[in-house]
Amino acid sequence: MTATFHDLKDKSVFITGGGSGIGAYLTDGFLAQGAKVAFVGRSDASAFCDEMEEKHGVRPLFIQCDITDIPALQGAMDQAAAAQGPIAVLVNNAANDKRHTTLEVDEDFWDWTQAVNLKAYFFACQRAIAGMKDAGGGAIINFSSISYMMGNDGYPGYTTANAGITGMTRSLAREFGPDKIRVNAIAPGWVLTDKQKEMWVTPEALEAHLERQCLKDSLSPEDIVGATLFLASDVSKMMTGQAMVVDGGVVVTG
């Protein structure tokens, strides 16, 4: 850890998908700042919680649920708020970039891609905002992706949802700015999580992607943590409605 965000100490943080991939590194990063972390995921994360407790001396609160079950997701958020105080920071991180082609998509698959990659984000924001209004403010970080900015093929439902996340982020930032609730997005590049390495990373594909980056190092999950902590902290108190790209310099904004 190269920076300490003192205002994150004792903050109540809720992360979707916080037990694996980038989300596990986010849980670790917020715990290192002294935050109280709760997270949800579909798979049992007891072993990960054991690891975090041994490392930080405090155990994150894990609530098992499928984020596409909106009552279960919002119920988990209520449980976290009751246990750790009103949610001050929401990180919508969970996503699924299952590969697919346009012509093979049916209505059920389309609905599922939007449910996991966009709908759950909206209703998590809705629940968090209600508590943040009462508390006098808060920070929401929605994970998007540069995939839609690049015009990638291979997962049109996913890229559609990620474009929607950016639009939703801007609208919520405008609507709830008067309540001192900041809403920003992070758009990572190709982060080499274990899942990505197992399913889609090949030497040829990685070489081609690195060729598009300004910085020639591959992205690891640790590279996304600092940007998330920054947007969660009051250090960025006048930033809202923005999409922060962390991709090694593939796409440009502005």
HUBEL-V69084 format. One record per pair of residues at least 24 apart in sequence whose C-alpha atoms are under 8 Angstrom apart, sorted by sequence separation. I is the first residue (numbers start at 1). J is the second residue. D is the distance in whole Angstrom. If there is no record, write none. Layout:
i & j & d
I & J & D
I & J & D
This chain:
i & j & d
9 & 33 & 6
10 & 34 & 6
11 & 35 & 5
12 & 36 & 5
13 & 37 & 5
14 & 38 & 5
15 & 39 & 5
16 & 40 & 5
17 & 41 & 5
28 & 52 & 7
32 & 56 & 7
36 & 60 & 7
37 & 61 & 6
38 & 62 & 6
39 & 63 & 6
40 & 64 & 5
41 & 65 & 6
42 & 66 & 5
8 & 33 & 6
9 & 34 & 4
10 & 35 & 5
11 & 36 & 6
12 & 37 & 6
13 & 38 & 6
14 & 39 & 5
15 & 40 & 7
16 & 41 & 7
17 & 42 & 8
31 & 56 & 7
38 & 63 & 8
40 & 65 & 6
41 & 66 & 6
42 & 67 & 8
8 & 34 & 7
9 & 35 & 5
10 & 36 & 6
12 & 38 & 8
19 & 45 & 6
40 & 66 & 8
41 & 67 & 8
192 & 218 & 7
6 & 33 & 7
8 & 35 & 6
9 & 36 & 8
31 & 58 & 8
40 & 67 & 8
142 & 169 & 7
191 & 218 & 7
192 & 219 & 6
193 & 220 & 7
1 & 29 & 8
5 & 33 & 7
190 & 218 & 8
191 & 219 & 5
192 & 220 & 5
193 & 221 & 6
219 & 247 & 7
4 & 33 & 6
19 & 48 & 7
31 & 60 & 8
92 & 121 & 6
190 & 219 & 6
191 & 220 & 5
192 & 221 & 7
219 & 248 & 7
189 & 219 & 7
191 & 221 & 6
218 & 248 & 8
1 & 32 & 8
217 & 248 & 8
92 & 124 & 8
216 & 248 & 7
27 & 60 & 8
40 & 73 & 8
215 & 248 & 5
213 & 247 & 7
214 & 248 & 6
215 & 249 & 6
90 & 125 & 8
213 & 248 & 5
214 & 249 & 5
40 & 76 & 8
188 & 224 & 7
213 & 249 & 5
214 & 250 & 7
212 & 249 & 8
213 & 250 & 5
90 & 128 & 7
212 & 250 & 6
87 & 128 & 6
117 & 158 & 7
140 & 181 & 8
142 & 183 & 8
144 & 185 & 6
145 & 186 & 7
146 & 187 & 5
186 & 227 & 8
38 & 80 & 6
137 & 179 & 6
138 & 180 & 7
139 & 181 & 6
140 & 182 & 6
141 & 183 & 6
142 & 184 & 6
143 & 185 & 6
144 & 186 & 6
145 & 187 & 4
146 & 188 & 6
147 & 189 & 8
186 & 228 & 8
114 & 157 & 7
118 & 161 & 5
136 & 179 & 7
137 & 180 & 4
138 & 181 & 5
139 & 182 & 5
140 & 183 & 5
141 & 184 & 5
142 & 185 & 5
143 & 186 & 5
144 & 187 & 5
145 & 188 & 5
146 & 189 & 6
87 & 131 & 7
88 & 132 & 6
113 & 157 & 6
114 & 158 & 8
117 & 161 & 6
118 & 162 & 7
121 & 165 & 8
136 & 180 & 7
137 & 181 & 5
138 & 182 & 6
139 & 183 & 6
140 & 184 & 6
141 & 185 & 5
142 & 186 & 6
143 & 187 & 6
144 & 188 & 7
145 & 189 & 7
86 & 131 & 6
87 & 132 & 7
113 & 158 & 6
117 & 162 & 7
136 & 181 & 8
137 & 182 & 8
141 & 186 & 7
143 & 188 & 8
86 & 132 & 7
118 & 164 & 7
122 & 168 & 8
133 & 179 & 6
68 & 115 & 6
73 & 120 & 8
77 & 124 & 8
110 & 157 & 6
114 & 161 & 6
118 & 165 & 6
133 & 180 & 8
184 & 231 & 7
36 & 84 & 7
68 & 116 & 6
92 & 140 & 8
113 & 161 & 8
133 & 181 & 7
67 & 116 & 7
74 & 123 & 8
86 & 135 & 7
88 & 137 & 7
89 & 138 & 6
90 & 139 & 6
91 & 140 & 6
92 & 141 & 6
93 & 142 & 7
132 & 181 & 7
70 & 120 & 7
74 & 124 & 7
77 & 127 & 8
88 & 138 & 5
89 & 139 & 5
90 & 140 & 5
91 & 141 & 5
92 & 142 & 5
93 & 143 & 5
16 & 67 & 8
68 & 119 & 8
73 & 124 & 7
77 & 128 & 8
87 & 138 & 8
88 & 139 & 6
89 & 140 & 6
90 & 141 & 6
91 & 142 & 6
92 & 143 & 6
68 & 120 & 6
89 & 141 & 8
91 & 143 & 8
101 & 153 & 8
129 & 181 & 8
67 & 120 & 6
70 & 123 & 7
74 & 127 & 6
101 & 154 & 6
102 & 155 & 8
100 & 154 & 5
101 & 155 & 6
102 & 156 & 7
99 & 154 & 6
100 & 155 & 5
101 & 156 & 7
182 & 237 & 8
184 & 239 & 8
99 & 155 & 5
100 & 156 & 7
184 & 240 & 5
185 & 241 & 8
187 & 243 & 7
189 & 245 & 8
98 & 155 & 7
182 & 239 & 7
183 & 240 & 5
184 & 241 & 5
185 & 242 & 6
186 & 243 & 5
187 & 244 & 6
188 & 245 & 6
189 & 246 & 6
190 & 247 & 7
97 & 155 & 7
182 & 240 & 5
183 & 241 & 6
184 & 242 & 5
185 & 243 & 4
186 & 244 & 5
187 & 245 & 5
188 & 246 & 5
189 & 247 & 4
182 & 241 & 7
183 & 242 & 8
184 & 243 & 6
185 & 244 & 6
186 & 245 & 6
187 & 246 & 6
188 & 247 & 5
189 & 248 & 7
98 & 158 & 8
184 & 244 & 8
186 & 246 & 7
187 & 247 & 8
97 & 158 & 6
189 & 250 & 8
96 & 158 & 8
14 & 77 & 7
177 & 240 & 8
14 & 80 & 7
173 & 240 & 6
174 & 241 & 7
173 & 241 & 5
12 & 81 & 8
172 & 241 & 8
23 & 93 & 6
170 & 240 & 8
171 & 241 & 8
22 & 93 & 8
23 & 94 & 7
170 & 241 & 4
12 & 84 & 6
169 & 241 & 6
170 & 242 & 7
12 & 85 & 6
14 & 87 & 7
169 & 242 & 8
12 & 86 & 6
13 & 87 & 6
12 & 87 & 5
13 & 88 & 6
14 & 89 & 6
15 & 90 & 6
16 & 91 & 6
18 & 93 & 8
11 & 87 & 8
12 & 88 & 5
13 & 89 & 5
14 & 90 & 5
15 & 91 & 5
16 & 92 & 5
17 & 93 & 6
18 & 94 & 8
11 & 88 & 6
12 & 89 & 6
13 & 90 & 6
14 & 91 & 6
15 & 92 & 6
16 & 93 & 5
17 & 94 & 4
166 & 243 & 7
11 & 89 & 7
13 & 91 & 8
15 & 93 & 7
16 & 94 & 5
17 & 95 & 8
141 & 228 & 7
141 & 231 & 7
141 & 232 & 7
139 & 231 & 8
140 & 232 & 7
139 & 232 & 6
139 & 233 & 8
146 & 245 & 7
146 & 247 & 8
150 & 251 & 7
149 & 251 & 7
146 & 251 & 7
89 & 232 & 6
22 & 193 & 7
21 & 193 & 6
21 & 194 & 7
21 & 195 & 7
25 & 221 & 6
29 & 225 & 6
25 & 222 & 6
22 & 221 & 5
26 & 225 & 6
30 & 229 & 7
21 & 221 & 7
22 & 222 & 8
25 & 225 & 7
29 & 229 & 8
22 & 224 & 8
26 & 228 & 8
5 & 229 & 7
8 & 232 & 8
5 & 230 & 8
8 & 233 & 6
7 & 233 & 6
7 & 234 & 7
5 & 233 & 6
5 & 235 & 8
